[in-house]
């Protein structure tokens, strides 16, 4: 018995918690955006995982003006790639919610207030 090999499928299972997948997704969004806008909040994610399929919702803040559609597309692409690569999950849906825009003019005005 001690010398017998057990098939991989019979050894057990690996489970990755939703919160771990959410952290991977949030970090991937941050990578796609190149960081956090001045005075902004880092991207945060919510994830629903079922049968190795992850559905992701990401909240982001962006500098303005920018191509919002392109930035959200880059976030979707990066999150899909990173979650697939690191967690081995299929990602059919990534919803990106832009929660706030940070304009350069408002940051300049805040710097002048005394």
C-alpha positions in Angstrom: 0.0 0.0 0.0 2.7 2.5 0.9 4.3 2.2 -2.6 1.1 2.7 -4.6 0.5 5.9 -6.4 -2.8 7.7 -5.9 -4.3 9.3 -9.0 -4.3 13.1 -8.9 -8.1 13.4 -9.1 -8.4 11.2 -6.0 -5.9 13.2 -3.8 -8.2 16.1 -3.0 -9.2 19.4 -4.3 -7.9 23.0 -4.3 -10.4 25.7 -3.3 -9.6 29.4 -3.8 -11.7 31.7 -1.7 -13.7 34.5 -3.4 -11.8 37.1 -1.4 -8.5 35.8 -2.8 -9.9 36.1 -6.4 -11.2 39.6 -5.5 -7.7 40.7 -4.4 -6.1 39.3 -7.6 -8.8 41.2 -9.6 -8.2 44.5 -7.7 -4.5 44.3 -8.1 -4.9 43.5 -11.8 -7.1 46.6 -12.2 -4.5 48.7 -10.5 -1.9 47.4 -12.9 -4.1 48.2 -15.9 -4.6 51.7 -14.7 -1.0 52.3 -13.8 -1.7 53.2 -10.2 -4.2 55.3 -8.3 -5.1 58.9 -9.2 -3.8 61.6 -6.8 -6.3 61.7 -3.9 -8.1 58.6 -5.2 -8.9 55.2 -3.8 -7.4 52.0 -5.1 -9.6 49.8 -7.2 -11.8 47.3 -5.2 -13.5 44.1 -6.4 -16.3 41.9 -5.6 -16.3 38.3 -7.0 -18.8 35.5 -7.3 -17.1 32.1 -7.9 -19.1 29.0 -8.9 -17.5 25.8 -10.5 -14.2 27.6 -11.4 -16.1 30.4 -13.1 -15.5 33.9 -11.6 -17.8 36.8 -12.2 -16.1 40.1 -11.2 -17.2 43.6 -10.4 -14.5 46.3 -10.1 -14.9 49.8 -8.8 -12.3 52.3 -10.0 -11.5 56.0 -9.9 -10.0 57.6 -13.0 -8.1 60.8 -13.9 -10.1 63.1 -16.1 -10.0 63.8 -19.0 -9.2 60.3 -20.3 -10.7 57.8 -22.7 -13.0 56.2 -20.2 -14.0 53.3 -22.5 -10.5 52.4 -23.3 -9.4 52.5 -19.7 -12.3 50.3 -18.7 -11.5 47.9 -21.6 -7.9 47.7 -20.4 -9.1 46.9 -16.9 -11.4 44.1 -18.2 -8.7 42.6 -20.2 -6.1 42.7 -17.5 -8.5 41.3 -14.8 -9.5 38.4 -17.1 -5.9 37.5 -17.9 -4.6 37.7 -14.3 -7.5 35.8 -12.7 -7.3 33.1 -15.4 -3.5 32.8 -15.0 -3.2 32.9 -11.2 -6.4 31.2 -10.1 -7.1 29.0 -13.1 -10.6 30.2 -13.5 -12.7 31.2 -16.4 -13.8 34.8 -16.3 -16.8 35.4 -18.6 -17.8 38.7 -17.1 -16.0 41.7 -15.7 -18.1 44.7 -14.8 -16.2 47.9 -14.4 -17.9 50.7 -12.5 -16.3 54.2 -12.6 -17.1 55.6 -9.2 -15.3 59.0 -9.4 -13.4 61.1 -11.9 -10.4 63.2 -10.7 -9.9 66.3 -12.9 -6.5 68.0 -13.0 -8.3 71.4 -12.6 -9.9 70.4 -9.3 -6.6 69.2 -8.0 -5.0 72.5 -9.0 -7.8 74.5 -7.3 -7.4 72.4 -4.1 -3.7 73.3 -4.0 -4.5 77.0 -4.0 -6.9 77.0 -1.1 -5.5 78.2 2.2 
